[in-house]
């Protein structure tokens, strides 16, 4: 059975939102999207773009890898941040 792209991230987002007692609109507001945008991410129908996935991870702890961003992206981000800090 094939799974929808972003399904693991979607489930994690829904679990986070419900465990924090938030509406979809309130959860979306925390990461700068409206209710409809959040519903797309939470259902797995939409994958957040990288900048939004980073905001989601910062706010919720749901890792960007769960949205299909691979280890290479994470490694490149780490390298860029280390260069900025130097």
Secondary structure, DSSP 8 states (H G I E B T S, - for coil): ----TTHHHHHHHHHHHHHTT--HHHHHHHTT--HHHHHHHHHTSS---HHHHHHHHHHH---GGGGT--HHHHHHHHHHHHHHH-
